[in-house]
Each structure stands twice: as structure tokens, then as C-alpha cells.
Amino acid sequence: MARAPRAAAPARACGRLLVRLVLLLLLTAAVLLAPVPRLTPTATSVPTAPVPAPAPAVPAVGRAWPVGVRPPILRGWEPPATTYGRGHRGVDLAAPAGTPVRAVAAGRISFAGRVAGKGAVSVELPGTGDPPLRTTYEPVRAVVKKGDEVEAGEVVGTVEATGSHCTETCVHWGLRRADTYLDPLSLLPPWLLRRGPSRLLPVLGVPLPS
């Protein structure tokens, strides 16, 4: 009877070992069965290419030669000493018959018809003072009528074969304010002129394009 406690000791040790094994299995199963956290990709900032600034608008020319591009000047402006004195009240530009004649600047047609047997077109320039400036082209067969609005460079007629006071076919281009004649070349910016005449003066009230 005294040997019974000795036999119980190995049984208790076995039981403790079994419990430990069960706990270890449970812990292992818990680890294996636990959900694996998903890796959510984080948004990374991708450097974007700089947006180019919009190109500046091309400025409008605002002025144009009446015929061609820098046509030959057969005779320049020669202001008379008096109102009715001798001189040349405009500029003669070489141009073959049939050449399109264009408005030098935007304006309104104030006359389109015939004067002393030759065609003429006059354009009143708004915003040039009171009275406003007025350009005239002759001899010209008009393709516009009084009251029409025209832009710079718009065709107002064609050079006529007859009616010119030049030795060769030309168009006479004039500029005046009321009864005062002015140099029509003063309407053009320097970059449109081949060379500025010695008496070239700016006409007040006619802003030149930049």
C-alpha cells in the first residue's frame, strides 16, 4: 500500500505534458487560421509635367499698305505752303491696273463713286478725333458702297487703267482731316515702311499698333 503514491507521479507528469501539447496545438492553429492582413497599395504622387503657358495672342496688324507690300512710291507727300498753294496732297503708289486696293485702317466707307470722271473711295477712320481722319484712294473701281464697315487690309476696289495723273499706272492715296491734308504715310508703323520720308510726322489721334 505504501507504493501507490509513486505510481501516481508519472501519470500527473504525463497529464501536464498532454495539456501543454494541446495548448501548443491550439496556439499553432490560431496562428495559421488567423486572417492575413491585405496590403493596400498607397497612392503615390506621380510628378506631372508642367503645363506650358498658353502662347500669347498674335497682335493684330491694324494697318496695311493700300496696294501690294511696300510698293514703290512714285511721288511723296508735298504739303502746300498755303491752302490752295502748289504741292502734292498725298502719295502716289505704283500699281498695275486691276491691282486690289485695300483699306489702310479699319473704318466706314464715306464715299464710293466717281469724281471728275475717275473712281474714288474714301474711308472715315473712327476714334481719330473730331472731325475724324479720312483716307482717299483714286482712281479706283469701288467694290464697296457708302456706309460699309471695312477692316484694315480689306479690299475696297481695284486700280483703274485710266484717270491716273502718274506717268505709269498708280493709285493716289490721300489723308485729310476736314480741309487739312496730312501725310498718309504717317498712318503706317515704321516696320511697314521701307524707309521713312524726311517729313514723316505722327498723326495725332491715330494710335499705331505695337
C-alpha positions as CSV (number, residue, x, y, z in Angstrom):
1,M,0.0,0.0,0.0
2,A,2.9,2.4,0.6
3,R,3.9,2.3,-3.1
4,A,0.7,3.8,-4.6
5,P,1.8,7.5,-4.5
6,R,4.9,6.7,-6.5
7,A,2.8,5.3,-9.4
8,A,0.6,8.4,-9.5
9,A,3.6,10.8,-10.1
10,P,4.3,9.7,-13.7
11,A,0.6,9.9,-14.5
12,R,0.5,13.5,-13.4
13,A,3.6,14.4,-15.4
14,C,2.0,12.8,-18.4
15,G,-1.1,14.8,-17.9
16,R,0.8,18.1,-17.7
17,L,2.7,17.3,-20.9
18,L,-0.5,16.4,-22.7
19,V,-2.1,19.7,-21.6
20,R,1.0,21.6,-22.9
21,L,0.8,19.8,-26.2
22,V,-2.9,20.6,-26.6
23,L,-2.2,24.3,-25.8
24,L,0.7,24.4,-28.3
25,L,-1.5,22.8,-31.0
26,L,-4.3,25.3,-30.3
27,L,-1.9,28.2,-30.4
28,T,-0.4,27.0,-33.7
29,A,-3.9,26.5,-35.2
30,A,-4.9,30.0,-34.1
31,V,-1.8,31.5,-35.8
32,L,-2.4,29.5,-39.0
33,L,-6.1,30.3,-39.2
34,A,-5.7,34.0,-38.4
35,P,-6.6,36.2,-41.4
36,V,-3.6,37.6,-43.2
37,P,-3.9,41.4,-43.5
38,R,-4.0,42.6,-47.1
39,L,-1.6,45.2,-48.2
40,T,-3.4,48.1,-49.6
41,P,-1.3,50.0,-52.1
42,T,-0.9,53.5,-51.1
43,A,-1.4,56.2,-53.7
44,T,1.9,57.7,-54.6
45,S,2.2,61.1,-56.1
46,V,3.4,60.9,-59.6
47,P,5.1,64.0,-60.7
48,T,3.2,65.7,-63.5
49,A,4.8,67.5,-66.3
50,P,4.4,71.3,-66.0
51,V,1.6,72.6,-68.2
52,P,3.0,75.1,-70.7
53,A,1.6,78.6,-70.5
54,P,-0.6,79.5,-73.4
55,A,1.2,81.2,-76.2
56,P,0.5,85.0,-76.3
57,A,-2.0,86.0,-78.9
58,V,-0.5,87.4,-82.1
59,P,-1.3,91.1,-82.1
60,A,-3.4,92.4,-85.0
61,V,-1.5,94.3,-87.6
62,G,-4.0,97.2,-87.6
63,R,-2.5,98.9,-90.7
64,A,-1.9,97.8,-94.3
65,W,-0.5,99.3,-97.5
66,P,-3.2,100.3,-99.9
67,V,-1.6,98.2,-102.7
68,G,0.9,95.3,-102.5
69,V,3.6,95.1,-99.8
70,R,5.8,98.2,-99.6
71,P,5.0,99.3,-103.2
72,P,7.3,101.8,-105.0
73,I,6.5,105.4,-104.1
74,L,6.4,107.4,-107.3
75,R,5.8,110.7,-105.6
76,G,5.6,111.5,-101.9
77,W,3.6,114.0,-99.9
78,E,4.5,117.6,-100.6
79,P,2.5,119.9,-98.3
80,P,1.4,123.2,-99.9
81,A,2.6,126.4,-98.3
82,T,-1.0,127.7,-98.4
83,T,-4.4,126.1,-98.5
84,Y,-4.6,126.5,-102.3
85,G,-0.9,126.5,-103.0
86,R,1.0,124.1,-105.1
87,G,2.1,120.8,-103.7
88,H,1.2,117.1,-103.7
89,R,-1.6,116.3,-101.3
90,G,-1.0,112.6,-100.9
91,V,1.3,109.8,-102.0
92,D,1.4,108.1,-105.5
93,L,2.0,104.3,-105.3
94,A,2.9,102.3,-108.4
95,A,0.3,99.6,-109.1
96,P,-0.8,97.9,-112.3
97,A,-4.4,98.2,-113.4
98,G,-6.6,95.7,-111.7
99,T,-4.5,95.6,-108.5
100,P,-6.7,95.2,-105.4
101,V,-6.8,98.4,-103.3
102,R,-7.1,97.8,-99.6
103,A,-8.2,99.9,-96.6
104,V,-5.2,101.1,-94.7
105,A,-7.1,101.0,-91.4
106,A,-10.5,100.0,-90.2
107,G,-13.3,102.4,-90.8
108,R,-16.5,103.2,-92.6
109,I,-16.9,104.0,-96.3
110,S,-17.9,107.7,-96.5
111,F,-17.8,107.8,-100.3
112,A,-17.6,105.3,-103.2
113,G,-18.3,106.6,-106.7
114,R,-16.8,108.8,-109.4
115,V,-15.4,112.3,-109.2
116,A,-14.4,114.2,-112.3
117,G,-14.6,111.0,-114.4
118,K,-12.5,108.8,-112.2
119,G,-13.4,106.4,-109.4
120,A,-12.7,107.2,-105.8
121,V,-13.2,105.6,-102.4
122,S,-13.0,107.4,-99.1
123,V,-12.8,105.7,-95.7
124,E,-13.6,107.5,-92.4
125,L,-11.5,106.4,-89.5
126,P,-13.4,106.2,-86.2
127,G,-11.7,107.3,-83.0
128,T,-9.4,109.7,-84.7
129,G,-10.8,112.9,-83.3
130,D,-13.4,115.4,-84.4
131,P,-13.6,115.8,-87.3
132,P,-12.2,112.3,-87.9
133,L,-9.4,111.4,-90.3
134,R,-10.4,110.3,-93.8
135,T,-8.3,108.3,-96.3
136,T,-9.0,108.5,-100.1
137,Y,-7.9,106.2,-102.9
138,E,-8.1,107.0,-106.6
139,P,-8.5,106.1,-109.5
140,V,-10.3,103.1,-108.1
141,R,-13.2,101.0,-109.2
142,A,-15.1,100.5,-106.0
143,V,-16.4,97.2,-104.7
144,V,-17.9,98.7,-101.6
145,K,-20.7,101.2,-101.0
146,K,-21.2,104.2,-98.7
147,G,-21.8,103.1,-95.1
148,D,-20.0,99.8,-95.4
149,E,-17.7,98.9,-92.5
150,V,-14.2,97.7,-93.5
151,E,-11.2,96.3,-91.7
152,A,-7.6,97.1,-92.3
153,G,-6.4,95.2,-95.4
154,E,-9.9,94.6,-96.7
155,V,-10.3,95.2,-100.4
156,V,-12.3,98.3,-101.3
157,G,-11.8,98.3,-105.1
158,T,-9.2,97.8,-107.9
159,V,-6.9,100.2,-109.6
160,E,-8.4,101.7,-112.8
161,A,-6.4,101.7,-116.0
162,T,-7.3,105.4,-116.7
163,G,-7.7,108.5,-114.6
164,S,-4.2,108.5,-113.0
165,H,-2.1,111.6,-113.1
166,C,1.1,109.4,-112.9
167,T,3.3,108.7,-115.9
168,E,2.6,105.0,-115.2
169,T,-0.4,103.4,-113.6
170,C,-0.7,104.2,-109.9
171,V,-3.1,104.8,-107.1
172,H,-3.2,108.2,-105.3
173,W,-3.5,107.8,-101.6
174,G,-4.6,110.8,-99.6
175,L,-5.2,111.6,-95.9
176,R,-7.1,114.6,-94.5
177,R,-8.8,116.0,-91.5
178,A,-11.6,118.3,-92.7
179,D,-9.8,120.6,-95.2
180,T,-6.3,119.9,-93.9
181,Y,-4.2,117.5,-95.8
182,L,-1.8,115.2,-94.0
183,D,1.0,112.8,-94.9
184,P,-0.8,109.4,-95.4
185,L,2.5,107.5,-94.7
186,S,2.1,108.7,-91.1
187,L,-0.7,106.1,-90.7
188,L,1.8,103.2,-91.1
189,P,4.1,101.9,-88.3
190,P,7.8,102.1,-89.0
191,W,8.2,98.4,-89.6
192,L,5.8,98.6,-92.6
193,L,7.8,101.4,-94.2
194,R,10.8,100.6,-96.3
195,R,12.3,103.9,-95.2
196,G,10.7,106.9,-93.5
197,P,10.3,110.1,-95.5
198,S,12.2,113.1,-94.1
199,R,8.9,114.9,-93.3
200,L,7.2,111.8,-91.7
201,L,5.3,113.0,-88.6
202,P,2.9,111.1,-86.4
203,V,-0.8,111.9,-86.9
204,L,-2.4,112.7,-83.5
205,G,-5.4,110.6,-82.7
206,V,-4.3,107.5,-84.7
207,P,-2.7,105.0,-82.3
208,L,-0.2,102.8,-84.1
209,P,-0.2,99.1,-83.3
210,S,2.6,97.8,-81.2
